[in-house]
Amino acid sequence: MATFSRSAEVRWTGDVMHGSGEVVAASGAFVVPIRFPSTLGEPPGKTTPEELLAASHATCFGIGLRSVIGRRGGSASRVIVSATVTAEKGSAGIRILSSHLEGVVEGLEKIDEADLPDIGREVAEGCTISAAIRGTVEITPKIGAAESIQPASRESPSKPARAT
């Protein structure tokens, strides 16, 4: 078994409620402005740990989806995955309650569309992020197939087309 590490650094200025900062990937892949989460929404261009968790979960699930489809002898022209992380802010702090994964597979070949829910469960079971949060966070995968969607016709990159 091979062991590896990934790291990121947070640079924060100010107090928790009014300060802000940035998270920097050690690989240089990204520098993202961050702030303390608000139940009222975030200012444009800044993110939170919860949104970064959603991004990590969507990335892991998307890569896993392509992998399982390939291992089962299939292919897809594109996979679109969104993850919605729901949190609760209470007296004990902020707690992640759930991560809902929704995926759309475009151009699916050599795999029956009816097998996609099972593939979604397999991917959620094997996904690194799912494994890290399983037991304390409800994980719900939902996956379906779609005809090729033109990017200009999509309303939002965070809302995949039809999923079953």
MARSE-467658 format. One record per residue (C-alpha): y, x, z; residue number from 1. Coordinates in pm, 1 decimal, padded with zeros to 6 digits. Layout:
N
[site [Y; X; Z]; NUM]
...
//
This chain:
164
[site [00000.0; 00000.0; 00000.0]; 1]
[site [00343.7; 00132.6; -00093.3]; 2]
[site [00632.4; 00104.6; 00150.6]; 3]
[site [00994.0; 00089.2; 00040.0]; 4]
[site [01333.5; 00006.1; 00186.0]; 5]
[site [01649.2; -00157.3; 00056.4]; 6]
[site [01978.8; -00156.2; 00238.6]; 7]
[site [02326.2; -00298.1; 00236.9]; 8]
[site [02633.8; -00228.0; 00445.3]; 9]
[site [02890.5; -00473.6; 00579.4]; 10]
[site [03250.0; -00362.0; 00620.3]; 11]
[site [03437.0; -00614.2; 00840.4]; 12]
[site [03803.9; -00629.6; 00938.3]; 13]
[site [03951.7; -00864.0; 01199.1]; 14]
[site [03791.9; -01101.8; 01444.3]; 15]
[site [03498.0; -01326.6; 01362.3]; 16]
[site [03685.8; -01648.7; 01291.2]; 17]
[site [03978.7; -01508.3; 01093.4]; 18]
[site [03850.6; -01177.5; 00964.6]; 19]
[site [03663.5; -01099.0; 00649.4]; 20]
[site [03482.7; -00818.2; 00482.7]; 21]
[site [03244.6; -00719.7; 00211.6]; 22]
[site [02876.8; -00648.4; 00177.9]; 23]
[site [02789.4; -00349.2; -00036.1]; 24]
[site [02443.8; -00284.3; -00178.9]; 25]
[site [02331.6; 00073.7; -00124.9]; 26]
[site [02207.2; 00072.8; -00485.0]; 27]
[site [02560.2; 00000.4; -00607.4]; 28]
[site [02438.7; -00325.1; -00766.1]; 29]
[site [02702.9; -00537.2; -00595.3]; 30]
[site [03003.8; -00555.1; -00366.9]; 31]
[site [03059.2; -00911.4; -00244.0]; 32]
[site [03346.6; -01045.2; -00029.5]; 33]
[site [03216.7; -01221.0; 00283.9]; 34]
[site [03347.2; -01433.9; 00570.3]; 35]
[site [03226.1; -01633.4; 00868.1]; 36]
[site [03068.4; -01961.2; 00752.2]; 37]
[site [03267.0; -02281.7; 00773.3]; 38]
[site [03130.6; -02635.3; 00777.6]; 39]
[site [03428.0; -02728.2; 00558.7]; 40]
[site [03340.1; -02493.8; 00272.9]; 41]
[site [03428.5; -02141.5; 00176.6]; 42]
[site [03737.3; -02010.5; 00000.8]; 43]
[site [03675.7; -01926.6; -00364.5]; 44]
[site [03536.4; -01580.0; -00422.2]; 45]
[site [03392.8; -01525.6; -00072.1]; 46]
[site [03038.7; -01580.4; 00044.8]; 47]
[site [02841.0; -01614.6; 00367.4]; 48]
[site [02505.3; -01492.8; 00497.5]; 49]
[site [02361.8; -01836.7; 00419.7]; 50]
[site [02469.6; -01817.5; 00056.0]; 51]
[site [02334.3; -01463.0; 00030.4]; 52]
[site [02001.8; -01589.6; 00170.5]; 53]
[site [02002.2; -01862.6; -00095.5]; 54]
[site [02069.2; -01599.9; -00364.3]; 55]
[site [01787.1; -01381.5; -00232.7]; 56]
[site [01546.3; -01674.3; -00217.7]; 57]
[site [01633.9; -01792.2; -00571.0]; 58]
[site [01591.5; -01437.0; -00703.8]; 59]
[site [01256.4; -01385.4; -00532.6]; 60]
[site [01126.4; -01726.6; -00642.0]; 61]
[site [01244.7; -01677.8; -01001.0]; 62]
[site [01079.8; -01338.3; -01035.4]; 63]
[site [00763.6; -01472.4; -00871.0]; 64]
[site [00759.6; -01771.7; -01102.8]; 65]
[site [00765.6; -01547.7; -01408.9]; 66]
[site [00490.3; -01335.3; -01254.8]; 67]
[site [00253.7; -01625.3; -01176.1]; 68]
[site [00309.0; -01787.1; -01516.6]; 69]
[site [00220.4; -01453.4; -01678.4]; 70]
[site [-00086.1; -01397.0; -01457.7]; 71]
[site [-00211.6; -01742.1; -01557.0]; 72]
[site [-00183.8; -01645.3; -01923.8]; 73]
[site [00134.2; -01838.6; -01997.9]; 74]
[site [00485.1; -01753.2; -02101.2]; 75]
[site [00833.0; -01902.4; -02080.8]; 76]
[site [01151.6; -01831.9; -02270.2]; 77]
[site [01366.2; -01875.5; -01958.5]; 78]
[site [01336.3; -01968.5; -01592.4]; 79]
[site [01628.7; -02117.3; -01401.1]; 80]
[site [01604.7; -02135.9; -01021.2]; 81]
[site [01845.9; -02261.2; -00760.3]; 82]
[site [01802.9; -02233.6; -00385.8]; 83]
[site [01994.2; -02452.5; -00145.2]; 84]
[site [01997.4; -02325.2; 00211.6]; 85]
[site [02091.1; -02582.9; 00474.8]; 86]
[site [02218.4; -02465.4; 00812.7]; 87]
[site [02330.3; -02627.7; 01133.2]; 88]
[site [02615.5; -02502.8; 01347.4]; 89]
[site [02564.0; -02589.8; 01714.1]; 90]
[site [02612.5; -02455.0; 02063.2]; 91]
[site [02339.3; -02194.5; 02006.2]; 92]
[site [02512.9; -02069.8; 01690.4]; 93]
[site [02420.3; -02115.5; 01327.3]; 94]
[site [02055.4; -02184.4; 01248.1]; 95]
[site [01896.1; -02209.9; 00904.9]; 96]
[site [01705.4; -02538.1; 00877.9]; 97]
[site [01571.1; -02536.3; 00523.0]; 98]
[site [01562.7; -02370.0; 00185.6]; 99]
[site [01507.0; -02600.6; -00110.0]; 100]
[site [01402.4; -02424.6; -00429.2]; 101]
[site [01440.0; -02602.3; -00759.3]; 102]
[site [01318.6; -02446.2; -01079.3]; 103]
[site [01316.3; -02531.9; -01446.7]; 104]
[site [01091.1; -02353.0; -01691.5]; 105]
[site [01209.7; -02353.1; -02051.1]; 106]
[site [00987.0; -02281.1; -02349.5]; 107]
[site [00666.3; -02303.7; -02146.4]; 108]
[site [00360.9; -02203.9; -02349.1]; 109]
[site [-00013.9; -02187.9; -02274.7]; 110]
[site [00024.9; -02363.6; -01936.8]; 111]
[site [00014.9; -02737.2; -01882.9]; 112]
[site [00337.4; -02877.1; -01739.2]; 113]
[site [00124.8; -03068.5; -01486.6]; 114]
[site [00027.1; -02730.4; -01332.2]; 115]
[site [00387.5; -02636.9; -01249.9]; 116]
[site [00400.1; -02797.8; -00901.1]; 117]
[site [00090.0; -02596.4; -00803.3]; 118]
[site [00245.6; -02281.8; -00949.8]; 119]
[site [00563.1; -02353.0; -00750.0]; 120]
[site [00363.9; -02377.9; -00425.9]; 121]
[site [00180.8; -02053.1; -00505.9]; 122]
[site [00508.8; -01875.3; -00576.0]; 123]
[site [00670.6; -02008.8; -00256.2]; 124]
[site [00367.0; -01889.8; -00059.2]; 125]
[site [00385.2; -01536.9; -00204.8]; 126]
[site [00762.9; -01491.8; -00223.7]; 127]
[site [00889.7; -01215.1; 00006.5]; 128]
[site [01185.8; -01419.8; 00128.5]; 129]
[site [00965.0; -01724.0; 00193.1]; 130]
[site [00732.5; -01504.2; 00398.8]; 131]
[site [01027.2; -01371.8; 00602.7]; 132]
[site [01160.3; -01716.7; 00694.8]; 133]
[site [00836.8; -01919.8; 00702.6]; 134]
[site [00766.4; -02073.6; 01040.6]; 135]
[site [01129.6; -02130.0; 01131.9]; 136]
[site [01268.0; -02267.2; 00805.4]; 137]
[site [01132.3; -02556.2; 00598.0]; 138]
[site [01067.5; -02434.7; 00242.3]; 139]
[site [01041.1; -02694.8; -00034.2]; 140]
[site [00970.6; -02584.0; -00391.0]; 141]
[site [01022.7; -02823.9; -00681.8]; 142]
[site [00953.8; -02710.2; -01035.8]; 143]
[site [00940.1; -02867.2; -01379.4]; 144]
[site [00959.1; -02792.2; -01748.3]; 145]
[site [01249.3; -02858.3; -01980.3]; 146]
[site [01323.9; -02820.0; -02344.5]; 147]
[site [01551.5; -02527.5; -02418.0]; 148]
[site [01894.8; -02602.5; -02274.1]; 149]
[site [02205.0; -02459.8; -02433.1]; 150]
[site [02409.4; -02283.1; -02159.7]; 151]
[site [02729.9; -02457.7; -02272.0]; 152]
[site [02569.6; -02797.8; -02206.2]; 153]
[site [02489.6; -02720.1; -01844.3]; 154]
[site [02731.0; -02860.6; -01588.4]; 155]
[site [02668.9; -02596.6; -01323.9]; 156]
[site [02450.0; -02286.7; -01300.1]; 157]
[site [02350.6; -02398.6; -00950.4]; 158]
[site [02203.6; -02728.9; -01071.2]; 159]
[site [01897.3; -02688.9; -01291.5]; 160]
[site [01813.5; -02956.0; -01543.6]; 161]
[site [01530.6; -03202.3; -01488.6]; 162]
[site [01262.3; -03087.8; -01245.2]; 163]
[site [00948.3; -03279.2; -01151.1]; 164]
//
